[in-house]
Amino acid sequence: MDNQPSSDEAGGSGGGAYEAAGVSIQSGNELVNRIKTHVASTARPGASATIGGFGGLFNLAGAGYVSPPSLIGAIDGVGTKLMVAHAMNKHDTVGIDLVAMNVNDLVVQGAEPIFFLDCFSCGKLDVDVAESFVKGVSAGCREAGCALIGGETAEMPGLFSSKGSTYDAVGAAVGAVAQGCTLLPDKESMEVGDVLVGLGSSGCHSNGFTLVRNIVEKAGLSYHDKAPWEDTNTSVGESLLTPTKIYVRSLMGVTKQNLIKGMAHITGGGLTENIPRMLPGNLAADIDINTWEVPAVLKWLRSTGKLPDEEFARVFNTGLGMVLVVGKAKVALTVRELEAAGETVYKVGNLIERTGEKGCVLRNMNDWS
């Protein structure tokens, strides 16, 4: 695994003119030593997750893929949720977010996430902050069952501010679909009457945070104030930093039983834009918004921000992190399996004939008001 800081990134010898120019090789080396244990904890069949090489190695045969599988890649970031992490000086949960945003995009295609790579870019490397972030990435990888096999720590003064510990992070994941297994969505098998099953979210996940921060600011709240939507003394910042739910293990369980026709990860674009992505052009989703519970934080954001219902459904997940298409005959078993895996499951609607431009029809949205 190449987790060495790289040139304007890092290079040369410690100290001296390069450090005076703004890049500390010593700090980069210290970080590598600190994260070794975190990274090693993500080892799985096919990858040892050790630091030191020029590239990350994954052995497909070692992971049980005797015949060549189809590989699917995803790349994503955390967005301005990182600004809440900076305000709270809490950086582990956004590491989990980084993994979640990628692996959830893989599992909806029927792929098992097998490895992950991350890039941490900053103006001045704060070793404590970076270690906390990688600790979170490692926790996310363990939860998703994928190995952290590669990473980059780029210290780039001039491109990023050298004041404070500001950073950005991007991650990429690769998943595998075994030969003979169906790639999802299986649009040809979908038909009118198929049931839409929703899985509860953990809150905002990692989308819409530019709007979230704007609403919090206009409400006159500090991230350290008590969150008005919480029954406990949890602060605004702590609550907003609740990590994106990782659905890999529960969804891989039902996928391997051929119970699912399609899945949509509800991220930016919300229900109205993500659900149609898994559907054939002749079908639409008919969804009743009264069939699931909207998390308190999202209710507060909608109300306080005075968001129109259509915008609320387009920016936020509204309480559903995943929506699945399931044939009627398999719904009961699918719900049982998902609930046994710890998911909060809702039957939220059905597929109907598409008669207009809308691929997702949300009914009773006035009830959000």
HELIX and SHEET records of a PDB file:
HELIX    1   1 GLY A   16  ALA A   21  1                                   6    
HELIX    2   2 ILE A   25  ALA A   40  1                                  16    
HELIX    3   3 LYS A   81  MET A   88  1                                   8    
HELIX    4   4 ASP A   92  VAL A  107  1                                  16    
HELIX    5   5 VAL A  127  ALA A  144  1                                  18    
HELIX    6   6 LYS A  187  SER A  189  5                                   3    
HELIX    7   7 PHE A  209  LYS A  218  1                                  10    
HELIX    8   8 VAL A  236  LEU A  240  1                                   5    
HELIX    9   9 VAL A  248  LYS A  256  1                                   9    
HELIX   10  10 GLY A  270  ASN A  274  1                                   5    
HELIX   11  11 ILE A  275  MET A  278  5                                   4    
HELIX   12  12 ILE A  289  THR A  291  5                                   3    
HELIX   13  13 ALA A  296  THR A  304  1                                   9    
HELIX   14  14 ASP A  309  VAL A  315  1                                   7    
HELIX   15  15 LYS A  328  LYS A  330  5                                   3    
HELIX   16  16 VAL A  331  ALA A  340  1                                  10    
HELIX   17  17 MET A  365  TRP A  368  5                                   4    
SHEET    1   A 4 SER A  70  GLY A  77  0                                        
SHEET    2   A 4 TYR A 167  VAL A 177 -1                                        
SHEET    3   A 4 GLU A 112  CYS A 122 -1                                        
SHEET    4   A 4 ALA A 147  GLU A 155  1                                        
SHEET    1   B 6 GLY A 262  HIS A 265  0                                        
SHEET    2   B 6 LEU A 320  VAL A 326 -1                                        
SHEET    3   B 6 VAL A 195  GLY A 200 -1                                        
SHEET    4   B 6 VAL A 345  GLU A 353 -1                                        
SHEET    5   B 6 LEU A 283  ASP A 288 -1                                        
SHEET    6   B 6 CYS A 360  ARG A 363  1                                        
END                                                                             
